[in-house]
Amino acid sequence: MAKPRILFCGYRKWALDIINAIAAPYKDKIDAVIIKSKDEYDEKIKDAKPELAFFIGWSWIIKDEIPRNVKKICLHPSPLPRYRGGSPLQHQIINGEKDSAVTYFIMDDAIDAGPILWQQPFSLDGELDEVFGRLTELGKKGLKDILDKYLATGKLDGKKQDESEATSYKRRTPKESEIKTEDFKNFTSRQIYDKIRALQDPYPNAFVVCKDGTKLYLQKAKTEEEKE
């Protein structure tokens, strides 16, 4: 009996960590096709012919290059239906959210609006690399759970999202990383701190524009409470 061909697409480090950790243990059960960039996707997708596809933290709209009868599952790092759209982690941290969620959902024609297959919360506390660590470990668990269910039953059915709870955000631009002089008067130390840590590498770092017109980038910060 032929092994099911399953496509895995991701390009961010945390996404590839999830894919690589799960694909290897399933090598005897599935025919895994792993795509690690948009260019590679454009080159290989016509010949991939998967029966199931996973997009882990993917940033591009999937059109008709994959037949509509093939379920396309996306990992989005937010408690959908909240924080649909671009830069979900940054928006959540900057907005002062304490917790996020790993959400796997079945993709449809709308952005991040398809039925939810799997969702579990994780903390947004700490530096960004700590947040990515929690996201990665939970992402592995969710992918394994979904794969196990599919291999056992051949079916994946999700729960419809509650549109009354939906919020959407646009992808942040590097220009939005600026912290202006008036921000120090208008926002709390916690709000400034959250913006700085939300924009740690690999994102465009927070910065201030100095008197000479140069940018001073801010990688880390501590509030008064943390120093005590």
Phi, psi and omega in degrees: 000129182293142177285143178295135178273121184236130182265136175235123180237131176192155180224338176284157182300313183296325179293316179291328175298319178295310183299312183294324181291330184265321185297319183299312180295342182259013186298334179274351184251334183226159171261096187274131172246117184249125179242131191243010178198164178293320179298317179295323177299310181300326183283322191253347192295327182295331181262358185291314178047058180278161171261350177205141183226138176244135176238110186259107182060037184280143186253000186243148179288134178267123183260229185262014179290339172248128182307146184293339180279355177269124179291130178245120186246132183241141168265123177238125184276069174200162177279070179310142015277003177281146178062046167291160174095204189276158176049048186298317181296314181299315180298319181295315181293315180298327179280000176084015178293141180269332183225151173236201176201150167270121181238123170258127181222158177276122184289142173227199186288336179271157183282119175057033187243003184283173182301139182274128178266324189202133180208127176218144185278158170211157184282145175260012182289150172092188179289163186296326179293331175290320178298315178299323179298316179294317178301316182296312182296319179289325177298322176298315181298315180296317180296319178297315180300317182291317178299315180300318180294317181295317181292332180277325188241338185075009183229149173218114180237133182250175179257131181300139178286149179274104184296337179291343180259359189287137169227150183226148181224151176271158176297133180289150177251157178305327180299329181286354179280352181291137170252115185271162182305318182292339178297327180291339177269332188262345183236156178284165177299325179295320180294320177294316178302315181297322179293319181296313183287331177293339185247024173291167177309140015265015183272163175300115188295154171299148180209158170241148177265122185274175184305324182274006177089357178276160181260135172253115184274141184245113183264323183220155178207160174226143174274167180302321180297321181292323181290330178284000000 
